[in-house]
């Protein structure tokens, strides 16, 4: 389930699903509806997760692999190309799709907790990433970090994310308040949006090209070949 509310002119999206906020197709559709709503008059967006997690991945049912990954890719593109400030209140585990969401944010505040896990364990689970996801990762982290995350399937701590500049701030208490405050401090919104999209232009084009080329179908076929139990 996806909850949406406004806080001081900032839209707050809360992920609230089972298994640590593992998203369903309905969740992704609801999230995309918010991101694509031209009537949404907010200064920026904050994403967070309930249930002591941020997001632990995507629920993929047998037979709907292509639909699931196409929708996830579209969600990532919409998040990455969102013109206003996007902040994430990292309330716990960010695994798979949750980790990819981090790469779309302008500002991330995480909890000071060694218990939270972050990573891309897809290869170790017989899954994988597609070209759209790789294009997003390549625009955010170094090739060596991307290789470590994808090929080893190891989880990392918030300290490593901070070292890789995927986390901007670590704190205790209500992380959402800090994210709303960050967005409120961004002056000259039009200039911010113009420069943000300019800096992300190449990444956005590569992600769109990958989706148009059907990269999600390659990932779906990989999973079917591996006969993974989804």
HELIX and SHEET records of a PDB file:
HELIX    1   1 UNK A   18  UNK A   21  1                                   4    
HELIX    2   2 UNK A   25  UNK A   35  1                                  11    
HELIX    3   3 UNK A   65  UNK A   80  1                                  16    
HELIX    4   4 UNK A   97  UNK A  102  1                                   6    
HELIX    5   5 UNK A  123  UNK A  125  5                                   3    
HELIX    6   6 UNK A  131  UNK A  138  1                                   8    
HELIX    7   7 UNK A  143  UNK A  152  1                                  10    
HELIX    8   8 UNK A  158  UNK A  163  1                                   6    
HELIX    9   9 UNK A  175  UNK A  185  1                                  11    
HELIX   10  10 UNK A  189  UNK A  212  1                                  24    
HELIX   11  11 UNK A  215  UNK A  226  1                                  12    
SHEET    1   A 6 UNK A   2  UNK A   7  0                                        
SHEET    2   A 6 UNK A  10  UNK A  15 -1                                        
SHEET    3   A 6 UNK A  44  UNK A  49  1                                        
SHEET    4   A 6 UNK A  85  UNK A  90  1                                        
SHEET    5   A 6 UNK A 107  UNK A 111  1                                        
SHEET    6   A 6 UNK A 169  UNK A 171  1                                        
SHEET    1   B 3 UNK A  53  UNK A  55  0                                        
SHEET    2   B 3 UNK A  93  UNK A  95  1                                        
SHEET    3   B 3 UNK A 118  UNK A 119  1                                        
END                                                                             
